[in-house]
Amino acid sequence: QIRSGAECVFKCQPDYVPYPSRSWCSRGVLTPPAFQCLLWTDQQVVENAGFGPSGAVRQRCGMNSICKVTNIDGLGLLEGDNFMLLTVCGAKGRVLSDLGWPDR
């Protein structure tokens, strides 16, 4: 049972992200009433849902230097979320870890 005024944060199995990421209960009604788990590595699915960062995220880092990315806003993002680097932005990008780059 969920009390009125409460927030629900949805969870999915590893490699999937909830969309939308949360819901609110008001007078017995959950809004939005349902969620789905999206495979976060399927960029076409993520793009079609409109889920993820909004606006351009442009950052350059020098070779062998530590890069810190901050202040990313978007739909469905939660505190503590991670991100993956792609060869190019969007559905045509390949995950760098698939090309032998470290994933952490």
C-alpha positions in Angstrom: 0.0 0.0 0.0 1.2 3.5 -0.9 0.2 6.5 1.3 -1.1 9.6 -0.4 1.6 12.1 -1.2 4.3 9.4 -1.4 6.7 9.0 -4.2 7.6 5.6 -5.7 11.0 5.2 -7.4 10.8 2.3 -9.8 13.5 -0.4 -10.1 14.4 -2.8 -12.9 16.8 -5.7 -13.4 20.5 -5.0 -14.2 21.0 -3.4 -17.7 17.5 -1.9 -17.7 16.3 1.5 -16.6 12.8 2.4 -15.5 10.8 4.8 -17.6 9.4 6.9 -16.1 11.7 6.7 -13.2 9.2 7.6 -10.5 5.5 8.0 -9.8 3.5 9.9 -7.1 0.4 8.8 -5.2 -2.4 11.3 -4.6 -5.8 10.3 -3.2 -5.4 6.7 -4.3 -4.2 7.5 -7.8 -0.7 6.7 -9.0 0.6 9.2 -11.6 1.9 8.0 -14.0 0.1 4.7 -13.4 2.7 2.4 -14.9 6.3 2.2 -16.0 8.4 0.1 -18.4 12.0 -1.2 -18.2 14.1 -0.1 -21.1 17.3 -1.8 -22.1 19.7 1.2 -21.7 22.2 0.0 -24.2 19.6 0.0 -27.0 20.0 3.6 -28.0 17.1 3.5 -30.5 14.7 2.4 -27.7 16.0 5.1 -25.4 15.8 7.7 -28.1 12.2 6.7 -29.1 11.1 7.0 -25.4 12.7 10.5 -25.1 14.5 9.2 -22.0 17.9 10.4 -20.8 20.0 13.6 -21.0 18.5 16.7 -22.5 20.5 19.3 -24.5 24.0 19.0 -25.7 26.6 17.4 -23.4 30.0 18.7 -24.7 33.1 18.0 -22.9 36.7 17.5 -23.9 39.3 15.9 -21.8 43.0 15.6 -22.3 44.6 12.3 -23.0 45.3 10.3 -19.8 43.5 13.0 -17.7 40.6 12.5 -15.3 37.3 13.9 -16.7 34.5 14.9 -14.4 31.0 15.4 -15.9 28.5 17.3 -13.8 25.2 19.1 -14.1 23.4 16.7 -16.5 19.7 17.1 -16.7 17.1 15.0 -18.4 14.1 12.9 -18.3 14.2 9.9 -16.0 17.7 10.6 -14.6 18.2 9.9 -10.9 20.9 10.9 -8.4 23.8 8.4 -8.7 23.0 7.3 -12.2 26.0 6.4 -14.4 26.5 7.1 -18.1 28.2 5.4 -21.0 30.5 6.9 -23.6 29.6 6.4 -27.2 31.7 6.8 -30.3 29.1 9.3 -31.6 25.9 10.6 -30.0 22.6 8.9 -30.8 21.5 5.5 -32.0 24.5 5.1 -34.3 27.0 5.4 -31.5 28.8 2.3 -30.3 29.6 1.8 -26.6 33.4 2.4 -26.1 33.7 -0.6 -23.7 32.6 -2.8 -26.7 35.7 -1.5 -28.5 38.1 -2.5 -25.7 38.0 0.7 -23.6 37.6 0.3 -19.8 34.0 0.4 -18.6 34.8 2.2 -15.4 
